[in-house]
Amino acid sequence: MKSAVVADLRNNFAGISRWSEAGEELEITKRGRKFARPVPASLPVGGSIAKWPDLSAWRRRVFPKGSGPAPAEEIVSYERGES
């Protein structure tokens, strides 16, 4: 694990960010104490990428005739008395 101080981040962020991009674990210290341990964005926190449910299938099941009788802008125009 590589270590950097807060001043290093301020003065050499490009170099330190390359460590993270390479998959290296980092430890950031502030006045000699551990401050943070950033992880690369490509590695999910839980160890696996979350799978989202198929919302289009749910929408078709809950609203079998579509989202409504008319587009929202037509309903708003009607409520305003514009049509």
MMTF fields as JSON, N, C-alpha, C and O atoms, coordinates in Angstrom:
{
  "mmtfVersion": "1.0.0",
  "mmtfProducer": "UNKNOWN",
  "numBonds": 331,
  "numAtoms": 332,
  "numGroups": 83,
  "numChains": 1,
  "numModels": 1,
  "chainsPerModel": [1],
  "groupsPerChain": [83],
  "chainIdList": ["A"],
  "bondAtomList": [4, 2, 8, 6, 12, 10, 16, 14, 20, 18, 24, 22, 28, 26, 32, 30, 36, 34, 40, 38, 44, 42, 48, 46, 52, 50, 56, 54, 60, 58, 64, 62, 68, 66, 72, 70, 76, 74, 80, 78, 84, 82, 88, 86, 92, 90, 96, 94, 100, 98, 104, 102, 108, 106, 112, 110, 116, 114, 120, 118, 124, 122, 128, 126, 132, 130, 136, 134, 140, 138, 144, 142, 148, 146, 152, 150, 156, 154, 160, 158, 164, 162, 168, 166, 172, 170, 176, 174, 180, 178, 184, 182, 188, 186, 192, 190, 196, 194, 200, 198, 204, 202, 208, 206, 212, 210, 216, 214, 220, 218, 224, 222, 228, 226, 232, 230, 236, 234, 240, 238, 244, 242, 248, 246, 252, 250, 256, 254, 260, 258, 264, 262, 268, 266, 272, 270, 276, 274, 280, 278, 284, 282, 288, 286, 292, 290, 296, 294, 300, 298, 304, 302, 308, 306, 312, 310, 316, 314, 320, 318, 324, 322, 328, 326],
  "bondOrderList": [1, 1, 1, 1, 1, 1, 1, 1, 1, 1, 1, 1, 1, 1, 1, 1, 1, 1, 1, 1, 1, 1, 1, 1, 1, 1, 1, 1, 1, 1, 1, 1, 1, 1, 1, 1, 1, 1, 1, 1, 1, 1, 1, 1, 1, 1, 1, 1, 1, 1, 1, 1, 1, 1, 1, 1, 1, 1, 1, 1, 1, 1, 1, 1, 1, 1, 1, 1, 1, 1, 1, 1, 1, 1, 1, 1, 1, 1, 1, 1, 1, 1],
  "groupList": [{"groupName": "MET", "atomNameList": ["N", "CA", "C", "O"], "elementList": ["N", "C", "C", "O"], "formalChargeList": [0, 0, 0, 0], "bondAtomList": [1, 0, 2, 1, 3, 2], "bondOrderList": [1, 1, 2], "singleLetterCode": "M", "chemCompType": "L-PEPTIDE LINKING"}, {"groupName": "LYS", "atomNameList": ["N", "CA", "C", "O"], "elementList": ["N", "C", "C", "O"], "formalChargeList": [0, 0, 0, 0], "bondAtomList": [1, 0, 2, 1, 3, 2], "bondOrderList": [1, 1, 2], "singleLetterCode": "K", "chemCompType": "L-PEPTIDE LINKING"}, {"groupName": "SER", "atomNameList": ["N", "CA", "C", "O"], "elementList": ["N", "C", "C", "O"], "formalChargeList": [0, 0, 0, 0], "bondAtomList": [1, 0, 2, 1, 3, 2], "bondOrderList": [1, 1, 2], "singleLetterCode": "S", "chemCompType": "L-PEPTIDE LINKING"}, {"groupName": "ALA", "atomNameList": ["N", "CA", "C", "O"], "elementList": ["N", "C", "C", "O"], "formalChargeList": [0, 0, 0, 0], "bondAtomList": [1, 0, 2, 1, 3, 2], "bondOrderList": [1, 1, 2], "singleLetterCode": "A", "chemCompType": "L-PEPTIDE LINKING"}, {"groupName": "VAL", "atomNameList": ["N", "CA", "C", "O"], "elementList": ["N", "C", "C", "O"], "formalChargeList": [0, 0, 0, 0], "bondAtomList": [1, 0, 2, 1, 3, 2], "bondOrderList": [1, 1, 2], "singleLetterCode": "V", "chemCompType": "L-PEPTIDE LINKING"}, {"groupName": "ASP", "atomNameList": ["N", "CA", "C", "O"], "elementList": ["N", "C", "C", "O"], "formalChargeList": [0, 0, 0, 0], "bondAtomList": [1, 0, 2, 1, 3, 2], "bondOrderList": [1, 1, 2], "singleLetterCode": "D", "chemCompType": "L-PEPTIDE LINKING"}, {"groupName": "LEU", "atomNameList": ["N", "CA", "C", "O"], "elementList": ["N", "C", "C", "O"], "formalChargeList": [0, 0, 0, 0], "bondAtomList": [1, 0, 2, 1, 3, 2], "bondOrderList": [1, 1, 2], "singleLetterCode": "L", "chemCompType": "L-PEPTIDE LINKING"}, {"groupName": "ARG", "atomNameList": ["N", "CA", "C", "O"], "elementList": ["N", "C", "C", "O"], "formalChargeList": [0, 0, 0, 0], "bondAtomList": [1, 0, 2, 1, 3, 2], "bondOrderList": [1, 1, 2], "singleLetterCode": "R", "chemCompType": "L-PEPTIDE LINKING"}, {"groupName": "ASN", "atomNameList": ["N", "CA", "C", "O"], "elementList": ["N", "C", "C", "O"], "formalChargeList": [0, 0, 0, 0], "bondAtomList": [1, 0, 2, 1, 3, 2], "bondOrderList": [1, 1, 2], "singleLetterCode": "N", "chemCompType": "L-PEPTIDE LINKING"}, {"groupName": "PHE", "atomNameList": ["N", "CA", "C", "O"], "elementList": ["N", "C", "C", "O"], "formalChargeList": [0, 0, 0, 0], "bondAtomList": [1, 0, 2, 1, 3, 2], "bondOrderList": [1, 1, 2], "singleLetterCode": "F", "chemCompType": "L-PEPTIDE LINKING"}, {"groupName": "GLY", "atomNameList": ["N", "CA", "C", "O"], "elementList": ["N", "C", "C", "O"], "formalChargeList": [0, 0, 0, 0], "bondAtomList": [1, 0, 2, 1, 3, 2], "bondOrderList": [1, 1, 2], "singleLetterCode": "G", "chemCompType": "PEPTIDE LINKING"}, {"groupName": "ILE", "atomNameList": ["N", "CA", "C", "O"], "elementList": ["N", "C", "C", "O"], "formalChargeList": [0, 0, 0, 0], "bondAtomList": [1, 0, 2, 1, 3, 2], "bondOrderList": [1, 1, 2], "singleLetterCode": "I", "chemCompType": "L-PEPTIDE LINKING"}, {"groupName": "TRP", "atomNameList": ["N", "CA", "C", "O"], "elementList": ["N", "C", "C", "O"], "formalChargeList": [0, 0, 0, 0], "bondAtomList": [1, 0, 2, 1, 3, 2], "bondOrderList": [1, 1, 2], "singleLetterCode": "W", "chemCompType": "L-PEPTIDE LINKING"}, {"groupName": "GLU", "atomNameList": ["N", "CA", "C", "O"], "elementList": ["N", "C", "C", "O"], "formalChargeList": [0, 0, 0, 0], "bondAtomList": [1, 0, 2, 1, 3, 2], "bondOrderList": [1, 1, 2], "singleLetterCode": "E", "chemCompType": "L-PEPTIDE LINKING"}, {"groupName": "THR", "atomNameList": ["N", "CA", "C", "O"], "elementList": ["N", "C", "C", "O"], "formalChargeList": [0, 0, 0, 0], "bondAtomList": [1, 0, 2, 1, 3, 2], "bondOrderList": [1, 1, 2], "singleLetterCode": "T", "chemCompType": "L-PEPTIDE LINKING"}, {"groupName": "PRO", "atomNameList": ["N", "CA", "C", "O"], "elementList": ["N", "C", "C", "O"], "formalChargeList": [0, 0, 0, 0], "bondAtomList": [1, 0, 2, 1, 3, 2], "bondOrderList": [1, 1, 2], "singleLetterCode": "P", "chemCompType": "L-PEPTIDE LINKING"}, {"groupName": "TYR", "atomNameList": ["N", "CA", "C", "O"], "elementList": ["N", "C", "C", "O"], "formalChargeList": [0, 0, 0, 0], "bondAtomList": [1, 0, 2, 1, 3, 2], "bondOrderList": [1, 1, 2], "singleLetterCode": "Y", "chemCompType": "L-PEPTIDE LINKING"}],
  "groupTypeList": [0, 1, 2, 3, 4, 4, 3, 5, 6, 7, 8, 8, 9, 3, 10, 11, 2, 7, 12, 2, 13, 3, 10, 13, 13, 6, 13, 11, 14, 1, 7, 10, 7, 1, 9, 3, 7, 15, 4, 15, 3, 2, 6, 15, 4, 10, 10, 2, 11, 3, 1, 12, 15, 5, 6, 2, 3, 12, 7, 7, 7, 4, 9, 15, 1, 10, 2, 10, 15, 3, 15, 3, 13, 13, 11, 4, 2, 16, 13, 7, 10, 13, 2],
  "groupIdList": [1, 2, 3, 4, 5, 6, 7, 8, 9, 10, 11, 12, 13, 14, 15, 16, 17, 18, 19, 20, 21, 22, 23, 24, 25, 26, 27, 28, 29, 30, 31, 32, 33, 34, 35, 36, 37, 38, 39, 40, 41, 42, 43, 44, 45, 46, 47, 48, 49, 50, 51, 52, 53, 54, 55, 56, 57, 58, 59, 60, 61, 62, 63, 64, 65, 66, 67, 68, 69, 70, 71, 72, 73, 74, 75, 76, 77, 78, 79, 80, 81, 82, 83],
  "secStructList": [7, 3, 3, 3, 3, 2, 2, 2, 2, 2, 2, 7, 2, 2, 2, 2, 2, 2, 2, 2, 2, 6, 6, 7, 7, 3, 3, 3, 3, 3, 6, 6, 3, 3, 3, 3, 7, 7, 7, 7, 6, 6, 1, 7, 6, 6, 1, 1, 7, 7, 7, 7, 7, 7, 2, 2, 2, 2, 2, 2, 2, 2, 7, 6, 6, 7, 1, 7, 1, 1, 7, 2, 2, 2, 2, 2, 2, 2, 2, 2, 6, 7, 7],
  "xCoordList": [0.854, 0.0, 0.902, 1.837, 0.597, 1.364, 0.732, -0.467, 1.551, 1.084, 1.44, 2.474, 0.574, 0.818, 0.247, -0.713, 0.835, 0.301, -0.593, -0.542, -1.405, -2.351, -1.621, -2.121, -0.457, 0.31, 0.718, 0.755, 1.027, 1.36, 0.177, 0.35, -1.017, -2.2, -2.341, -2.665, -2.097, -2.229, -1.175, -1.472, 0.048, 1.158, 1.403, 1.97, 0.992, 1.288, 0.092, 0.242, -1.078, -2.281, -2.215, -2.653, -1.679, -1.627, -0.829, -1.254, 0.312, 1.139, 0.485, 0.532, -0.121, -0.761, -2.019, -2.318, -2.755, -3.959, -3.601, -4.399, -2.423, -1.99, -1.815, -2.061, -1.394, -1.289, -2.658, -2.797, -3.653, -5.011, -5.525, -6.164, -5.242, -5.668, -5.022, -5.6, -3.815, -3.106, -3.606, -3.123, -4.579, -5.135, -4.434, -4.748, -3.499, -2.751, -3.633, -4.38, -3.545, -4.262, -3.471, -2.242, -4.186, -3.545, -3.971, -5.06, -3.086, -3.404, -2.996, -1.842, -3.932, -3.664, -3.491, -4.328, -2.4, -2.155, -2.212, -1.929, -2.587, -2.685, -2.041, -2.549, -0.928, -0.162, 0.238, 0.194, 0.625, 1.112, 0.043, 0.373, -1.211, -2.297, -3.041, -3.19, -3.502, -4.267, -5.517, -6.25, -5.747, -6.854, -7.905, -9.103, -7.455, -8.392, -7.704, -6.479, -8.53, -8.042, -8.957, -9.925, -8.674, -9.514, -9.304, -8.221, -10.357, -10.28, -10.54, -11.251, -9.981, -10.245, -11.733, -12.405, -12.24, -13.663, -14.086, -15.256, -13.178, -13.541, -13.804, -14.377, -13.393, -13.636, -14.842, -14.776, -15.941, -17.116, -16.85, -16.075, -17.479, -17.253, -17.643, -16.91, -18.766, -19.238, -18.586, -18.869, -17.743, -17.078, -17.759, -17.177, -18.975, -19.653, -20.515, -20.97, -20.727, -21.531, -23.006, -23.481, -23.715, -25.14, -25.914, -25.643, -26.874, -27.716, -29.058, -29.728, -29.438, -30.704, -31.834, -31.638, -33.012, -34.149, -34.601, -34.316, -35.306, -35.828, -37.085, -38.181, -36.932, -38.057, -39.039, -40.211, -38.586, -39.515, -40.547, -41.714, -40.14, -41.095, -42.074, -43.266, -41.581, -42.454, -43.461, -44.646, -42.978, -43.854, -44.96, -46.114, -44.623, -45.635, -46.651, -47.831, -46.187, -47.089, -48.019, -49.208, -47.499, -48.297, -49.195, -50.33, -48.694, -49.451, -49.619, -48.947, -50.492, -50.594, -51.056, -50.757, -51.771, -52.259, -51.344, -51.692, -50.22, -49.314, -49.31, -49.869, -48.684, -48.518, -49.762, -49.892, -50.669, -51.868, -52.669, -52.262, -53.815, -54.683, -54.126, -54.475, -53.272, -52.756, -51.359, -50.993, -50.58, -49.27, -49.418, -50.431, -48.423, -48.475, -48.71, -49.444, -48.1, -48.271, -49.714, -50.189, -50.412, -51.826, -52.66, -53.562, -52.365, -53.101, -52.864, -53.803, -51.62, -51.298, -51.988, -52.547, -51.958, -52.635, -54.128, -54.728, -54.734, -56.159, -56.454, -57.408, -55.633, -55.846, -55.67, -56.322, -54.809, -54.593, -55.681, -55.778, -56.488, -57.54, -57.047, -57.679, -55.922, -55.328, -55.905, -55.663, -56.647, -57.198, -58.67, -59.291],
  "yCoordList": [-1.167, 0.0, 1.232, 1.34, 2.155, 3.389, 4.436, 4.396, 5.369, 6.392, 7.769, 7.95, 8.729, 10.114, 11.027, 10.671, 12.191, 13.176, 14.143, 14.214, 14.881, 15.797, 16.793, 17.133, 17.259, 18.206, 17.574, 18.257, 16.267, 15.582, 15.612, 15.807, 15.418, 15.474, 16.844, 16.964, 17.867, 19.229, 19.524, 20.156, 19.062, 19.422, 18.434, 18.809, 17.187, 16.168, 15.237, 14.015, 15.809, 14.993, 14.068, 12.92, 14.548, 13.73, 12.45, 11.37, 12.566, 11.391, 10.413, 9.2, 10.945, 10.086, 9.441, 8.288, 10.169, 9.581, 8.441, 7.522, 8.487, 7.38, 6.1, 5.007, 6.221, 5.04, 4.39, 3.173, 5.206, 4.691, 4.07, 3.018, 4.724, 4.19, 2.846, 2.009, 2.64, 1.381, 0.287, -0.844, 0.622, -0.369, -0.43, -1.286, 0.46, 0.498, 1.039, 1.998, 0.427, 0.95, 2.121, 2.083, 3.154, 4.358, 4.604, 4.22, 5.253, 5.697, 7.162, 7.505, 8.016, 9.442, 9.77, 9.412, 10.451, 10.837, 12.346, 13.098, 12.761, 14.178, 14.356, 13.861, 15.061, 15.269, 13.942, 13.791, 12.988, 11.705, 10.689, 9.564, 11.051, 10.128, 9.733, 10.534, 8.493, 8.031, 8.887, 9.102, 9.37, 10.286, 9.65, 9.762, 8.983, 8.403, 7.288, 7.243, 6.384, 5.34, 5.281, 4.521, 6.065, 6.022, 4.714, 4.13, 4.275, 3.063, 3.44, 4.41, 2.698, 2.99, 2.861, 1.98, 3.719, 3.726, 2.451, 2.076, 1.781, 0.581, -0.609, -1.609, -0.513, -1.593, -1.253, -0.319, -1.981, -1.688, -1.997, -2.899, -1.262, -1.395, -2.777, -3.369, -3.297, -4.595, -5.786, -6.924, -5.57, -6.649, -7.083, -7.837, -6.627, -6.948, -5.766, -4.99, -5.643, -4.543, -4.855, -5.948, -3.889, -4.083, -4.223, -3.519, -5.129, -5.314, -4.661, -4.971, -3.764, -3.058, -3.906, -4.635, -3.819, -4.59, -4.055, -2.913, -4.896, -4.507, -3.671, -4.218, -2.361, -1.48, -1.377, -1.071, -1.625, -1.558, -2.686, -2.477, -3.866, -4.967, -4.643, -4.925, -4.054, -3.654, -2.608, -2.684, -1.626, -0.557, -1.133, -0.716, -2.084, -2.705, -3.501, -3.55, -4.125, -4.91, -4.002, -4.296, -2.915, -2.022, -1.116, -0.841, -0.651, 0.242, -0.415, -0.015, -1.407, -2.149, -1.301, -1.639, -0.215, 0.623, 1.81, 2.672, 1.875, 3.004, 3.893, 3.535, 5.043, 5.904, 6.697, 7.14, 6.891, 7.65, 7.912, 7.512, 8.583, 8.807, 9.823, 9.777, 10.733, 11.773, 12.172, 11.95, 12.762, 13.263, 14.338, 15.036, 14.465, 15.396, 16.83, 17.57, 17.236, 18.634, 18.931, 20.052, 17.932, 18.138, 18.291, 19.127, 17.493, 17.575, 18.923, 19.54, 19.382, 20.677, 21.8, 22.707, 21.754, 22.785, 22.796, 23.866, 21.626, 21.535, 22.133, 22.895, 21.787, 22.294, 23.81, 24.47, 24.362, 25.81, 26.536, 27.762, 25.776, 26.373, 26.897, 27.76, 26.377, 26.838, 26.112, 26.528, 25.059, 24.348, 24.094, 23.504],
  "zCoordList": [0.0, 0.0, 0.0, 0.794, -0.908, -0.988, -0.092, 0.183, 0.359, 1.275, 0.732, 0.088, 1.0, 0.595, 1.669, 2.352, 1.81, 2.75, 1.984, 0.756, 2.717, 2.089, 1.191, 0.119, 1.608, 0.789, -0.538, -1.561, -0.533, -1.786, -2.746, -3.949, -2.213, -3.07, -3.704, -4.885, -2.918, -3.42, -4.494, -5.507, -4.263, -5.149, -6.28, -7.306, -6.119, -7.13, -7.326, -7.301, -7.518, -7.645, -8.858, -8.78, -9.968, -11.189, -10.957, -11.368, -10.308, -10.054, -9.096, -9.302, -8.051, -7.062, -7.636, -7.325, -8.465, -9.06, -10.012, -10.197, -10.612, -11.468, -10.654, -11.165, -9.399, -8.533, -8.405, -8.534, -8.151, -7.984, -9.283, -9.263, -10.408, -11.705, -11.994, -12.687, -11.461, -11.671, -10.729, -10.781, -9.862, -8.951, -7.61, -6.784, -7.387, -6.129, -5.004, -5.201, -3.832, -2.674, -2.112, -2.046, -1.711, -1.192, 0.24, 0.666, 0.964, 2.308, 2.391, 2.133, 2.746, 2.853, 4.33, 5.159, 4.647, 6.032, 6.177, 5.244, 7.372, 7.693, 9.063, 10.069, 9.089, 10.327, 10.973, 12.194, 10.131, 10.616, 10.98, 11.357, 10.877, 11.206, 9.938, 9.015, 9.906, 8.748, 8.611, 9.577, 7.398, 7.148, 6.241, 6.5, 5.177, 4.21, 3.438, 3.33, 2.901, 2.003, 0.8, 0.8, -0.224, -1.429, -2.184, -2.163, -2.845, -3.662, -5.114, -5.375, -6.061, -7.47, -7.779, -7.244, -8.625, -8.96, -9.679, -9.61, -10.36, -11.102, -10.181, -10.613, -8.924, -7.987, -7.133, -6.334, -7.276, -6.467, -4.996, -4.678, -4.118, -2.684, -2.181, -1.39, -2.616, -2.141, -2.819, -2.446, -3.779, -4.469, -5.752, -6.532, -5.987, -7.238, -7.649, -6.808, -8.915, -9.433, -9.192, -9.5, -8.643, -8.355, -9.658, -10.631, -9.67, -10.846, -10.576, -9.591, -11.45, -11.302, -11.865, -12.837, -11.265, -11.778, -13.131, -13.49, -13.868, -15.174, -14.957, -14.836, -14.908, -14.618, -15.774, -15.559, -16.987, -18.115, -18.019, -18.352, -17.575, -17.395, -16.271, -16.387, -15.187, -14.079, -14.549, -14.221, -15.323, -15.811, -16.7, -16.593, -17.573, -18.436, -17.615, -17.96, -16.526, -15.689, -14.875, -14.749, -14.33, -13.485, -14.314, -13.925, -15.451, -16.328, -17.695, -18.646, -17.821, -19.081, -20.263, -21.408, -20.015, -21.114, -21.387, -22.194, -20.76, -20.943, -19.714, -18.677, -19.831, -18.666, -18.317, -17.176, -19.235, -18.929, -20.174, -21.265, -20.038, -21.184, -22.177, -23.356, -21.729, -22.616, -22.156, -21.002, -23.06, -22.646, -21.569, -21.518, -20.725, -19.598, -20.053, -19.397, -21.164, -21.6, -22.001, -21.824, -22.54, -22.869, -21.605, -21.551, -20.597, -19.336, -18.667, -18.165, -18.655, -18.043, -18.8, -18.183, -20.126, -20.922, -20.63, -20.521, -20.503, -20.196, -18.823, -18.667, -17.828, -16.47, -16.403, -15.594, -17.232, -17.262, -18.048, -18.004, -18.757, -19.566, -20.899, -21.507, -21.353, -22.609, -23.814, -24.947, -23.609, -24.762, -24.607, -25.491]
}
